[in-house]
Each structure stands twice: as structure tokens, then as C-alpha cells.
């Protein structure tokens, strides 16, 4: 009995520590997925939440039920051999058949309102071509004047706020993974295949991104930033980049992988 009480006391003493560390402020973290600043990231957080709480409820129900059964029906001194065996229980079998169906039905709105929408290709979107190389990110945009594609500085992506951004992902070497936690979830960048994703930033600012797939020796250097601007500032930036490229100044942005 004393051993049981001491174990319970140990577990009880760990609970305040768990609550303390879980209360750390992470909402100001530059890569916190629970503090979205974009439409896609917000929907992904919603999907995570609506699937997590039912799953947590099922976990607690099962675990507390298991604990109650272990305590209530534990073998005591003086008990005869095996307890009375029950072969089949129609009510119980019907209950645990219906319960999963009800739980799955709860996820239909999440799939229709979230997963399908996240997988669509947006119309009238700003297009950005993204190339993952060892070890950096290259971004290019259609020239508004109809010329050659406009190259952005290495590891720097510019987008306008409040617009759908269609991102086309390419790799010429190994598998990378494009991830801007506060704007959208990660998407693999695969050699020989064009993947795509979309996002929409709601707040002007600078956001941190990185490669989320180990891609070689300098994988840790594949961080980048996404600069979200007003439409006017974005248009001015794109024109200035196009002008610098036409005048020969784009060479300062060239990158040669190792």
C-alpha cells in the first residue's frame, strides 16, 4: 500500500512541472504553427484542432475506463478461479460499432471545408516558381512587362498581402521540403516532378521559412524569409527587380550550388 501511495505522490508531483513547462510563451516564436498569419495556416490549425479534441476525448475515455476496470474487477484474496465468462453481448457490440461511425461523421465538415479547399489550385493567383538547390532557395516571378522571369534575391521571397499565391516547386538535385510555419504547412520538393501549394498572407511583415527535409551536408543553411508587402509595395519591388535584371544587375543574386 505504501509503495502505491509513493508512486501516486511521485506522479502528482510531476504534474505541476508538466503544467509549468507547457505554459511557456511560444506564440511569439517565428515558427509557431499555432499562431498563424495566413489563410492556409489558419485552416490547417483548425483541422488539427477538430481532429485532436475528439481523439483526446476517446483517449481519456478509454484510459479512465481501463483504469476503472482494473480497480473494480481486480482479483482479491479469497476469490475463486476465473470469473464468469461472457460470450457475446449484442448491446455492447452494437454500441462499439455505432460509436466509430458517429466519430467519423464528425470529420466530414472538416474534410469538405478544409482538406478539399487546401488542395485546390487558386484562380487569379500570384505565381511564384521556387527551386530548391543544395543549399539555398531560388524564387522567380513572371515579368509584368512580358520579359524574362524576374529572379529574387537568394533565400528571399516577396508576396503581396491578401492575395492567393500559387507556388510551383522544383528541385534539380535531391528532395527538399518547403515550409513557412506561420503561412502554410510543408510541401515536398521532388526532383523530376513539379509540386504545388498555395497560401495567402493576411498580415504584412517578414516570416521565417526553412527546408524541412534533410537534404545534405548544409541542410541547416536552407532557411529563407518571406516578405509580405502591400500590393503597391510588391508591384514596386517587382518592377525594380525586373529593371535591375535588364540592366545587368541581377548577377549579384546569382548562386552556384556546391
C-alpha positions as CSV (number, residue, x, y, z in Angstrom):
1,X,0.0,0.0,0.0
2,X,2.8,2.4,0.9
3,X,4.5,1.7,-2.5
4,X,1.3,2.6,-4.3
5,X,0.9,5.8,-2.4
6,X,4.6,6.7,-3.0
7,X,4.1,6.1,-6.7
8,X,1.0,8.2,-6.8
9,X,2.7,11.0,-4.9
10,X,5.6,10.9,-7.4
11,X,3.2,11.2,-10.4
12,X,1.3,14.0,-8.6
13,X,4.5,15.9,-8.0
14,X,5.3,15.7,-11.7
15,X,2.0,17.2,-12.8
16,X,2.8,20.8,-11.7
17,X,6.1,20.6,-13.6
18,X,4.3,19.5,-16.7
19,X,1.9,22.4,-16.5
20,X,4.7,24.8,-15.8
21,X,6.7,23.9,-18.9
22,X,3.6,23.6,-21.1
23,X,2.7,27.2,-20.2
24,X,5.9,28.7,-21.8
25,X,5.2,31.5,-24.2
26,X,5.6,30.2,-27.7
27,X,3.2,32.5,-29.5
28,X,6.0,35.0,-30.3
29,X,8.1,32.3,-31.9
30,X,8.9,33.0,-35.6
31,X,7.9,29.4,-36.5
32,X,5.0,28.7,-34.3
33,X,2.2,26.9,-36.2
34,X,-0.3,27.8,-33.5
35,X,0.0,31.5,-34.3
36,X,-1.0,31.6,-38.0
37,X,-0.8,34.7,-40.1
38,X,-2.2,33.2,-43.2
39,X,-5.4,31.7,-44.5
40,X,-3.9,28.2,-45.2
41,X,-2.1,28.1,-41.9
42,X,-5.3,29.0,-40.0
43,X,-7.3,26.3,-41.8
44,X,-4.6,23.8,-41.0
45,X,-4.7,24.8,-37.4
46,X,-8.5,24.4,-37.4
47,X,-8.2,20.9,-38.9
48,X,-5.6,19.9,-36.3
49,X,-7.9,21.2,-33.5
50,X,-11.1,19.5,-34.7
51,X,-9.3,16.2,-35.0
52,X,-7.3,16.5,-31.8
53,X,-10.1,17.1,-29.3
54,X,-12.3,14.1,-30.3
55,X,-9.2,11.9,-30.3
56,X,-8.2,13.2,-26.9
57,X,-11.7,12.6,-25.6
58,X,-11.6,9.0,-26.9
59,X,-8.1,8.6,-25.3
60,X,-9.3,9.8,-21.9
61,X,-12.5,7.7,-22.1
62,X,-10.5,4.5,-22.9
63,X,-7.8,5.1,-20.4
64,X,-10.1,6.0,-17.5
65,X,-12.3,3.1,-18.4
66,X,-9.4,0.8,-18.4
67,X,-8.2,2.1,-15.0
68,X,-11.7,1.8,-13.6
69,X,-12.0,-1.8,-14.8
70,X,-8.6,-2.7,-13.4
71,X,-9.5,-1.4,-10.0
72,X,-13.1,-2.6,-9.9
73,X,-12.5,-6.1,-11.2
74,X,-9.1,-6.8,-9.8
75,X,-8.6,-10.2,-8.2
76,X,-8.8,-10.2,-4.4
77,X,-7.8,-12.7,-1.8
78,X,-10.3,-15.5,-1.4
79,X,-11.7,-15.1,-4.9
80,X,-12.4,-18.3,-6.7
81,X,-10.7,-19.1,-10.0
82,X,-11.6,-17.4,-13.2
83,X,-14.7,-15.0,-13.2
84,X,-17.8,-15.9,-15.1
85,X,-17.1,-15.8,-18.8
86,X,-19.4,-13.9,-21.1
87,X,-19.6,-14.9,-24.8
88,X,-21.2,-12.2,-26.9
89,X,-23.1,-9.1,-25.9
90,X,-25.3,-7.6,-28.6
91,X,-25.8,-4.2,-26.9
92,X,-22.1,-3.8,-26.4
93,X,-21.2,-4.9,-29.9
94,X,-23.8,-2.5,-31.4
95,X,-22.5,0.4,-29.3
96,X,-18.9,0.0,-30.3
97,X,-20.0,-0.3,-34.0
98,X,-22.1,2.9,-33.9
99,X,-19.6,5.0,-31.9
100,X,-16.8,5.0,-34.6
101,X,-19.4,5.8,-37.2
102,X,-20.5,8.8,-35.2
103,X,-16.9,9.9,-34.7
104,X,-16.1,9.6,-38.4
105,X,-19.2,11.6,-39.4
106,X,-17.9,14.5,-37.3
107,X,-14.9,14.8,-39.6
108,X,-17.0,15.2,-42.8
109,X,-17.3,19.0,-42.4
110,X,-13.6,19.2,-41.7
111,X,-12.7,17.3,-44.9
112,X,-15.2,19.3,-47.0
113,X,-14.4,22.7,-45.5
114,X,-10.7,22.2,-45.1
115,X,-8.9,19.4,-46.8
116,X,-10.6,19.9,-50.2
117,X,-10.1,23.6,-50.2
118,X,-6.4,23.3,-49.2
119,X,-5.8,21.0,-52.2
120,X,-7.3,23.3,-54.8
121,X,-5.4,25.4,-57.3
122,X,-6.4,29.1,-56.8
123,X,-7.5,31.2,-59.7
124,X,-6.1,34.7,-60.5
125,X,-3.2,34.0,-58.1
126,X,0.3,35.5,-58.0
127,X,2.6,32.8,-59.4
128,X,6.0,32.1,-57.8
129,X,8.4,29.5,-59.1
130,X,10.5,28.0,-56.3
131,X,13.7,26.0,-56.9
132,X,15.3,24.1,-54.0
133,X,19.0,23.6,-54.6
134,X,21.9,22.4,-52.4
135,X,21.7,24.5,-50.4
136,X,19.5,27.5,-50.9
137,X,16.2,28.6,-52.3
138,X,15.7,30.5,-55.6
139,X,12.5,32.4,-56.3
140,X,11.3,33.7,-59.7
141,X,8.3,35.6,-60.9
142,X,6.6,36.4,-64.3
143,X,7.8,39.7,-65.6
144,X,4.8,42.1,-65.5
145,X,6.1,43.6,-68.8
146,X,6.3,40.2,-70.5
147,X,10.1,39.8,-70.4
148,X,12.2,37.1,-68.9
149,X,11.3,35.7,-65.4
150,X,12.3,38.0,-62.6
151,X,14.8,36.5,-60.2
152,X,14.5,37.4,-56.5
153,X,17.5,37.5,-54.1
154,X,18.5,34.1,-52.9
155,X,16.5,32.9,-49.9
156,X,14.1,35.9,-50.1
157,X,10.5,35.6,-51.3
158,X,8.2,38.6,-51.7
159,X,4.4,38.3,-51.9
160,X,1.5,40.8,-51.6
161,X,-0.8,40.6,-48.6
162,X,-4.4,39.5,-49.1
163,X,-3.7,37.6,-52.4
164,X,-3.7,33.9,-53.2
165,X,-0.1,32.9,-54.0
166,X,0.4,29.8,-56.2
167,X,3.8,28.3,-55.5
168,X,5.3,25.9,-58.1
169,X,8.0,23.8,-56.5
170,X,11.1,22.3,-58.3
171,X,14.3,20.5,-57.4
172,X,17.2,19.6,-59.7
173,X,19.1,17.5,-57.1
174,X,17.5,15.9,-54.0
175,X,14.2,16.0,-52.1
176,X,13.7,19.3,-50.2
177,X,10.6,20.4,-48.2
178,X,9.2,24.0,-48.4
179,X,7.8,25.2,-45.1
180,X,6.7,28.6,-43.8
181,X,5.1,27.6,-40.5
182,X,3.0,30.8,-39.9
183,X,1.7,30.8,-43.5
184,X,1.3,27.2,-44.6
185,X,2.3,23.6,-43.9
186,X,5.2,21.9,-45.6
187,X,5.2,20.5,-49.1
188,X,7.9,18.2,-50.5
189,X,10.1,19.5,-53.4
190,X,11.0,16.5,-55.5
191,X,13.4,16.0,-58.5
192,X,11.7,15.4,-61.8
193,X,8.3,16.4,-60.5
194,X,6.6,19.8,-60.1
195,X,4.6,20.0,-56.8
196,X,2.4,22.9,-56.0
197,X,0.9,24.6,-53.0
198,X,-0.8,27.9,-52.3
199,X,-1.0,30.3,-49.4
200,X,-2.4,33.7,-48.6
201,X,-0.8,36.0,-46.0
202,X,-3.2,38.2,-44.0
203,X,-0.6,40.4,-42.2
204,X,2.2,42.5,-43.6
205,X,5.5,41.5,-42.2
206,X,8.5,39.1,-42.5
207,X,8.1,35.4,-41.9
208,X,10.6,32.7,-41.3
209,X,10.8,29.6,-43.5
210,X,13.1,26.6,-44.0
211,X,13.7,23.3,-45.6
212,X,12.1,20.6,-43.5
213,X,13.7,17.6,-45.3
214,X,17.3,16.6,-44.5
215,X,18.9,17.2,-47.9
216,X,22.6,17.0,-47.3
217,X,25.6,18.5,-45.5
218,X,24.4,22.1,-45.4
219,X,20.7,21.4,-44.9
220,X,20.7,23.8,-41.9
221,X,21.6,26.7,-44.1
222,X,18.4,26.4,-46.2
223,X,16.5,28.9,-44.2
224,X,14.7,31.8,-46.0
225,X,12.4,34.6,-45.3
226,X,9.0,35.6,-46.8
227,X,8.5,39.4,-47.1
228,X,4.7,40.2,-47.1
229,X,4.1,43.7,-48.6
230,X,1.1,45.8,-49.6
231,X,0.1,45.4,-53.2
232,X,1.6,48.7,-54.1
233,X,4.9,47.9,-52.4
234,X,5.1,44.5,-54.0
235,X,4.4,45.9,-57.5
236,X,7.2,48.5,-57.0
237,X,9.6,45.8,-55.7
238,X,8.8,43.5,-58.7
239,X,9.4,46.4,-61.2
240,X,12.7,47.3,-59.5
241,X,13.9,43.7,-59.7
242,X,13.0,43.5,-63.4
243,X,14.8,46.7,-64.1
244,X,17.9,45.6,-62.2
245,X,17.9,42.4,-64.1
246,X,17.5,44.0,-67.5
247,X,20.4,46.4,-66.7
248,X,22.7,43.5,-65.8
249,X,22.4,44.0,-62.0
250,X,20.8,40.6,-61.5
251,X,24.2,38.9,-61.4
252,X,24.5,40.0,-57.8
253,X,21.8,37.5,-57.0
254,X,23.3,34.5,-58.8
255,X,24.1,31.4,-56.8
256,X,26.1,28.4,-57.6
257,X,25.4,25.2,-55.6
258,X,28.3,23.1,-54.4
